[in-house]
Amino acid sequence: MNKDILLDWDSQYNAMKRTMSGFWTIYRKWRDENKDDYHRMFMGKLYDEFISLEERAIYLKYRFNAGEAVVICSINIFYLEEEIGTYDIEFFLDGEVADDYLDFEDTLLKNRITKVKHNLRIAIKALKVGIEVLDISKITDIPPKYIETLKKKYSYMKER
């Protein structure tokens, strides 16, 4: 299949945009309705503003046993710029959603989340004692924009 035809299809049905927003819908629903599973998966909670998404792939898939084709849009999910999973939506050729899959990579995820949470704890403690954002970034490998967000959160929490 010519890639331009696939990209035109995506443009016509806003499939990748729908995949991005679909992630947030399914993620929040899962988080709110399955709190125990969510907390077990992430060893606590995640800051939504530290989650980012990146387009991964769009491809046509034909299943011989089903006799139909679907277009799959796939995105990577990052937490503090560490990849933690993927989200895919299967679309019928008429643009209707056939199915979706939210997948957090268990073993890799636990190692990455443990590392990120450890660095977040260090960053919070460093902010509390007045260490500068860029210095904290160097110590923790957390990009400064996220430490700035923590600083704002901490300032808000401190005022209460």
N, C-alpha and C positions, 0 to 999 in steps of 0.2 A: 504494500500500500504506500502510496506517495505520502510523505510526511505532511505536505501542505494540505491534503484532504483531511487528515486527522486533526491538524491545527484549526482548519476551517470549521470542522465539526465541533471542536472545543469552543471556538468563538461563538458559534450559533447557539449552543446549549449552556454556555458559561460553566462548563463542567469542572474545570480546575478551581474556579472561584467557589462553586458550590461544594467542592471537596474541602476547601479550606474552612468555609463556614460550617460545613457538616461536622468537621472535627470538633469544633468548639461546642456544638450542640450535643453531640454524643458524649464527649468528654465530661461536660458539666452534668449531664443526666446521669452518667455512670458514677461520677464523684458524689452527687447528691443522693442517689438512690442506693448506692452500694458502698457506704462509708467505710465499713470494715475492710472490704476488699481493696478499696482505694488506699486506705492508710497502711494496710499490710504491703501493698505493692510498692508504695513510695516511702515506707518507714516514717510516716507522718504525712504532712501536707506539702503541696507545692505552691509556690507563688505563681499565679496565672501570668503575671506580667513578665516572668522569667521564661515562659514557654514561647518558643518561636517555631514557625513552620516554614518549610521550603519545598517547592515543587520537586518531585523525584522522577516521575515518569507518567507518560500517557501512552497506552498501547491497546491495540485491538486483539481480542482473544476469541477464538472460535472453539467451542466445545463440541466434539463429535457426538458425544452421548446426549447432549441437549439439543443439538441441531440449530443452535442460534449463536450469534456473535454478540459480544459485549465490548464496550470500551472501558478500560480501567484507568482511573486517575489515582495516582499515588503521591503521597507527601511524606516527608521525613519530619519527625517531631524532635525538637531540641529543648533541653533545659539548661540554661546558662551556657548555651552553645555546645553542649554535650548531647550527641544523638541518643535518644532514649526509646524510640519506637517509630512506627509507621501507621498511617491511616490510609485506607484505600476505599474508593467507591466504584462499584461496577454499575455502568449505565447501559441500558438497552440502547439500540441505535436511534430510537426516537427521543432520547434524552431523559427517559424515566429511569429512576433509580431501581436497580435490580437487587443490590445488596451492598453492605459495607462491612469493613473489618478494621477494628482498632487493635493494634498489637504493640504491647510494650515488651521489649526483649528482656525476659526474666533475669537470667544470670548476668548479662552485661549491664542491664539496667541497675540491678542491686549494687554492683561495684561502682558504677558511675554516680548513682544517687548518693551512696555512702561518701564518696569523695567530695561531691558537690556540697552535701549537707555539712560535712566537716569544715570545708572552706567557708561556708556561710556562717557557721558558728564563730570561726576565727574572725571573720570580717565584722560581725556584730560586736564581738568583744573589743576589737580594735577601734571601732567607731565610738564605743562607749568611753574609751580612755583617750579619745581625741586624735588618733592617728589619721593622717591625711589619706584621702581616697586613692591617690596614685600609689602611695606606699602600700596600702592594703592590697591593691591590685597586683603589685609585684610579688607580695608575699603569698597570695592565695591563687593567683592566675585567674581571678574573676575579672572580666572586663569592667572598666571604671563605670560605664553606664549602669550596670547592675548594682554596684556599690552605692552610686548616687541614689538609686531607688531605695536601697536599704536605709540609707541615711535619712531620706525623707520619711520612710515608714517609722524609723526609730525616733525621729524628732516628733512625729505625730503621737506616737505611743508615749513618749516622755512627757508630753504636755498634759496628758490625761490625769 
